[in-house]
Amino acid sequence: MNWPRAMLTDSGGFQMVSLLHLADITEKGVTFQSPVDGKPMLLTPEESIQIQNRIGADIIMALDDVVKTTITGPRIEEAMYRTLRWIDRCIAAHKKPNEQNLFGIVQGGLDPVLRDICVRGLVERNLPGYAIGGLAGGEDKDSFWRVVAQCTALLPEDKPRYVMGVGYPLDIVVCSALGADLYDCVYPTRTARFGTALVPEGVLKLKHKAMAEDTRPIDPTCPCMVCKNYTRAYIHCLVTKDAMGSQLLSYHNLHYMLQLSRDLHSSIIEERFPDFVRGFLQKMFPKGDVPEWVCNAMEVAGIKISSCCAQFSSSYDSELEKDAPTKKFDDKEIAFDDKYTLINKFDSTNFGDDEVAIDDKYIPTKYFDEVAFSNKNNTKQEL
């Protein structure tokens, strides 16, 4: 294909979901009915690998039996065991194991037992890498992150762990915290076609009437070609009338995702990933309204994000603004009963029954709602 950079190809398994009304799945493979002329087309694990061998991608995916995560019952178990049987056929058909890396795909729906069986079965086959499939298909976020956490915990740490179909920036950051390494999704370009730009605060809808006279760039902090040369108002005019608007937004969104990936990767290499996560969440949720599922996932990942969450900060901030004097105080001081007290005046183990220690700062507990404490009867608690 004359592409000088890394390449990954999929097996065609996802079409079992997207073209389910045209597909018939058996042990032999999946037979698709051509949407053009109605003729049947059989895709087997062997043919999928042969096609990917010819393309020459660096990473190729095994053909798996994919079902929607919202489906329950025996079909989930059937698909998981068939996926394990098909991986052996894919391995046998793979003619370039020293040139192309064959990844197996973990299936099992939202059933932790089936996921466990599939993970262990794939790991026994000692593949170059592993993917977590069957997600991002309509399941609730709490189930989503728990499946990712379960699979990454069981998969080898020294091999790539790829969450398929994930493209929302928040999902990527959360999955990375849980141990995933690789993602794919059409989201950046698909959402661009609907006139939406990705920004650190979330999304910016350029079709909105408020954009019509906004002369700022999409993101003032973004160095991409689009943000350097075009205003929101200009792109607003395009996205409502011309395909060029979608193309410009696609360019910006891809730049955003590339920069997010670089920043995420650098923070891991430089051992400051928790700070990166907190900074990312503070920009996306400036009011502290971080979704509960994100908070739960970060707790499992061992990353403290209490400083980003309203339940820990909003009560204190509002009361502090009301009760404290108007004098500005710096990072070495705190407002304490209407007085400014240097933090270093307090011993880290000596504080009163009506105080709470937060990042070595002593704050009267009256500034906090009691639901912020896991033990409501213990006001002397370090968050």
C-alpha positions in Angstrom: 0.0 0.0 0.0 3.1 2.2 0.1 2.2 3.6 3.5 5.5 4.3 5.3 4.1 4.2 8.9 2.5 1.6 11.2 -0.6 0.0 10.0 -3.4 -2.1 11.6 -6.1 -4.0 9.8 -9.3 -5.5 11.2 -10.6 -8.9 10.4 -14.2 -8.1 9.3 -15.7 -9.4 12.5 -17.4 -6.1 13.4 -19.5 -6.4 10.3 -21.3 -9.3 12.0 -22.9 -6.5 14.1 -23.1 -3.7 11.7 -24.5 -5.9 8.9 -26.2 -8.5 11.1 -29.4 -8.3 8.9 -27.2 -9.4 6.0 -25.1 -12.0 7.8 -25.4 -15.7 8.7 -22.9 -16.9 11.3 -21.9 -20.6 11.5 -18.9 -22.5 12.7 -17.4 -22.3 9.2 -17.5 -18.5 9.1 -19.8 -15.7 8.4 -21.8 -15.5 5.1 -22.8 -11.9 4.1 -25.4 -11.1 1.6 -24.0 -8.5 -0.8 -25.8 -5.2 -0.4 -25.2 -4.6 -4.1 -26.5 -7.7 -5.9 -27.6 -10.0 -3.0 -25.0 -12.7 -3.7 -23.7 -14.6 -0.7 -20.0 -13.9 0.4 -18.4 -16.3 2.9 -15.7 -14.9 5.2 -13.8 -17.6 7.1 -11.0 -17.1 9.7 -8.5 -18.4 7.1 -9.6 -16.0 4.3 -9.6 -13.1 6.7 -5.9 -13.8 7.6 -5.0 -14.4 4.0 -6.4 -11.0 3.0 -4.5 -9.2 5.9 -1.3 -11.1 5.0 -1.6 -9.7 1.5 -2.2 -6.1 2.7 0.9 -6.4 4.9 -0.2 -4.6 8.0 2.0 -4.6 11.1 -0.9 -5.7 13.3 -3.6 -8.0 12.0 -6.7 -9.1 13.9 -8.1 -12.6 14.3 -11.7 -13.1 13.1 -13.9 -13.2 16.1 -17.6 -13.9 16.7 -18.9 -10.4 17.7 -22.3 -9.8 19.3 -23.7 -6.6 20.8 -22.9 -6.1 24.5 -26.6 -5.4 25.1 -27.5 -9.0 24.1 -27.8 -11.5 26.9 -28.3 -15.3 27.1 -26.6 -18.3 25.4 -25.6 -16.3 22.3 -22.9 -14.5 24.3 -21.3 -17.8 25.5 -21.6 -19.3 22.0 -19.7 -16.4 20.5 -17.0 -16.4 23.2 -16.2 -20.1 22.7 -16.3 -19.8 18.9 -13.9 -16.9 19.1 -11.4 -19.2 20.9 -11.9 -21.9 18.3 -11.4 -19.5 15.5 -8.2 -18.0 16.9 -6.5 -21.5 16.4 -7.6 -21.4 12.8 -6.2 -17.9 12.4 -2.9 -18.9 13.9 -2.7 -21.9 11.5 -3.5 -19.7 8.5 -1.0 -16.9 9.4 1.9 -17.2 6.9 4.0 -14.2 8.1 4.3 -14.5 11.9 7.7 -13.0 11.9 6.5 -9.9 9.9 3.0 -9.4 11.1 1.6 -9.5 14.6 -1.6 -11.4 15.1 -3.8 -10.1 17.9 -6.5 -12.2 19.6 -9.7 -10.6 20.7 -11.3 -11.0 24.1 -15.1 -11.6 23.9 -17.7 -12.5 26.5 -20.1 -9.6 26.6 -20.6 -8.1 30.1 -20.3 -11.5 31.8 -17.1 -11.5 33.9 -16.9 -15.3 34.0 -17.0 -15.5 30.2 -14.5 -12.7 29.9 -12.2 -14.5 32.3 -12.4 -17.8 30.3 -11.6 -16.0 27.0 -8.7 -14.0 28.4 -7.1 -17.0 29.9 -7.6 -19.0 26.7 -6.0 -16.3 24.6 -3.1 -15.8 26.9 -2.3 -19.6 26.8 -1.7 -19.1 23.0 1.0 -16.6 23.7 0.0 -14.1 21.0 2.0 -10.9 20.2 -0.8 -8.7 21.6 -4.4 -8.8 22.7 -7.6 -6.8 22.0 -10.7 -6.2 24.2 -13.6 -6.5 21.8 -17.4 -6.3 22.0 -17.5 -2.9 23.9 -18.6 0.6 22.9 -21.8 -0.9 21.6 -24.4 0.7 23.8 -23.6 -0.7 27.2 -23.6 1.6 30.3 -20.3 3.2 31.2 -20.1 1.5 34.6 -20.2 -1.9 32.9 -17.8 -0.7 30.2 -15.0 0.3 32.5 -15.3 -2.7 34.7 -14.8 -5.1 31.7 -11.8 -3.1 30.6 -10.4 -3.2 34.1 -11.0 -6.9 34.4 -9.3 -7.7 31.1 -6.3 -5.5 31.4 -5.6 -6.9 34.9 -5.4 -10.4 33.4 -3.6 -9.7 30.2 0.2 -9.6 30.1 1.7 -6.2 31.0 4.5 -6.6 28.5 2.3 -6.9 25.5 -0.1 -4.4 23.8 -3.6 -4.2 25.2 -6.0 -2.8 22.6 -9.6 -1.6 23.4 -11.4 -1.8 20.1 -14.0 0.8 19.1 -13.1 3.4 21.8 -12.6 7.0 20.6 -14.1 9.4 23.1 -11.2 11.4 24.7 -12.5 10.7 28.2 -12.8 7.0 27.5 -9.3 6.9 26.2 -7.9 8.6 29.3 -9.9 6.3 31.6 -8.9 3.1 29.7 -5.3 4.2 29.7 -5.4 4.6 33.5 -6.8 1.0 33.7 -3.8 -0.3 31.6 -4.9 -0.2 28.0 -2.4 1.0 25.3 -4.2 1.1 21.9 -7.5 2.4 20.5 -9.4 2.9 17.3 -12.6 4.8 16.4 -14.2 6.9 13.7 -15.4 9.4 16.2 -13.1 12.3 15.4 -14.1 12.4 11.8 -17.7 11.2 12.3 -18.5 14.0 14.8 -16.8 16.5 12.5 -19.3 15.7 9.8 -22.0 16.8 12.3 -20.2 20.1 12.8 -18.6 19.3 16.2 -15.1 20.1 17.2 -13.1 18.4 20.0 -11.7 20.8 22.6 -10.1 20.4 26.1 -13.5 21.4 27.6 -15.3 18.6 25.7 -17.0 19.5 22.4 -17.8 22.7 20.5 -20.9 22.6 18.2 -20.1 24.8 15.3 -23.6 24.6 13.8 -25.0 26.5 16.8 -26.2 30.0 16.1 -24.0 31.4 18.7 -21.0 30.6 16.5 -22.2 32.8 13.7 -20.4 35.9 14.9 -17.7 34.3 17.0 -14.3 35.4 15.6 -12.2 33.3 17.9 -10.4 30.1 16.7 -12.0 26.7 17.6 -9.4 26.4 20.4 -7.1 29.4 21.2 -4.5 27.0 22.6 -4.4 24.7 19.5 -1.6 25.1 17.1 -3.2 23.2 14.2 -3.6 24.7 10.7 -7.4 25.2 11.2 -7.1 27.1 14.5 -4.4 29.3 13.1 -6.3 30.3 10.0 -10.0 30.1 10.5 -12.6 31.5 12.9 -15.5 29.8 14.5 -17.8 32.1 12.5 -16.2 31.1 9.2 -16.4 27.4 9.9 -20.0 27.8 11.2 -20.8 29.3 7.8 -19.2 26.3 6.0 -20.6 23.4 8.1 -24.1 24.6 7.4 -23.6 24.8 3.6 -20.3 23.2 2.4 -18.5 19.9 2.9 -15.3 21.9 3.4 -16.4 22.7 6.9 -16.5 19.0 7.8 -13.0 18.6 6.3 -11.6 21.4 8.4 -13.2 20.0 11.5 -11.8 16.6 10.7 -8.3 18.0 10.4 -8.7 19.8 13.7 -10.2 16.8 15.5 -7.5 14.5 14.3 -4.8 17.0 15.5 -6.5 17.1 18.8 -6.5 13.3 19.2 -2.9 13.1 18.1 -1.9 15.7 20.6 -3.9 14.1 23.3 -2.1 10.8 22.6 1.3 12.4 22.6 0.6 14.2 25.9 -0.8 11.0 27.5 2.2 9.0 26.3 4.7 11.6 27.5 3.1 11.8 30.9 3.5 8.0 31.3 7.1 8.0 30.2 7.9 11.0 32.5 6.0 9.3 35.4 3.5 12.1 35.9 0.4 10.4 34.5 -1.8 11.0 37.6 -1.2 14.7 37.3 -2.1 14.5 33.6 -5.4 12.8 34.4 -6.2 15.4 37.0 -5.4 18.2 34.6 -7.5 16.6 31.9 -10.5 16.2 34.2 -10.3 19.7 35.6 -10.4 21.2 32.1 -13.3 18.9 31.0 -15.2 19.3 34.2 -14.4 22.7 35.6 -17.4 22.6 37.9 -16.2 19.4 39.4 -19.1 17.3 38.0 -16.9 14.4 37.1 -19.2 11.4 36.2 -19.5 8.8 39.0 -18.2 6.0 36.7 -15.0 7.9 36.1 -14.5 8.4 39.8 -15.0 4.7 40.4 -12.6 3.8 37.6 -9.9 6.1 38.9 -10.3 4.6 42.4 -9.6 1.2 40.9 -6.7 2.6 38.9 -5.2 4.1 42.1 -5.4 7.7 40.9 -6.7 10.3 43.3 -9.0 12.8 41.7 -10.7 14.2 44.7 -9.4 17.7 43.8 -11.4 17.5 40.5 -14.7 16.4 42.1 -17.4 18.8 43.3 -18.3 16.5 46.3 -14.9 17.3 47.8 -14.4 20.9 46.7 -17.7 22.8 46.0 -18.9 23.1 49.5 -15.6 24.3 50.8 -15.1 26.8 47.9 -18.5 28.4 48.3 -18.2 28.7 52.1 -14.7 30.0 51.9 -15.6 32.7 49.5 -18.4 33.8 51.8 -16.7 33.6 55.1 -13.1 34.5 54.4 -11.9 38.1 54.2 -11.4 39.6 50.7 -7.6 39.6 51.1 -6.0 37.2 48.5 -3.9 34.4 50.0 -1.3 32.3 48.4 -0.5 28.6 48.3 1.3 28.7 51.6 -1.8 30.0 53.5 -5.3 28.9 54.1 -8.4 30.7 55.4 -9.1 29.3 58.9 -11.9 30.8 60.9 -11.6 34.1 59.1 -7.9 34.2 59.6 -4.9 33.5 57.3 -2.7 30.9 58.8 0.5 29.6 57.3 0.3 25.9 56.6 3.7 25.2 58.1 2.4 26.4 61.5 0.5 23.2 61.9 1.9 19.8 62.7 0.7 17.2 60.3 -0.5 14.9 63.1 -2.0 17.6 65.4 -5.4 18.9 64.4 -8.6 19.4 66.2 -11.7 17.3 66.3 -13.5 19.8 64.1 -10.9 19.9 61.4 -10.0 17.8 58.4 -6.6 17.4 56.7 -6.6 17.8 53.0 -3.2 17.8 51.2 -1.6 18.9 54.5 -4.0 21.9 54.7 -6.3 22.2 57.7 -9.9 23.1 56.9 -12.8 23.4 59.3 -15.2 20.6 58.7 -18.1 23.1 58.6 -17.0 23.8 55.1 -17.8 20.3 54.0 -21.0 18.4 53.7 -20.9 15.3 55.8 -21.6 13.0 52.8 -18.0 13.7 51.7 -16.8 11.5 54.4 -16.9 7.7 54.3 -17.3 7.7 58.1 -19.8 10.4 59.1 -18.9 10.0 62.8 -15.2 10.6 62.2 -14.6 14.2 61.3 -10.9 13.8 61.8 -10.3 12.2 58.4 -7.7 12.7 55.7 -9.3 12.8 52.2 
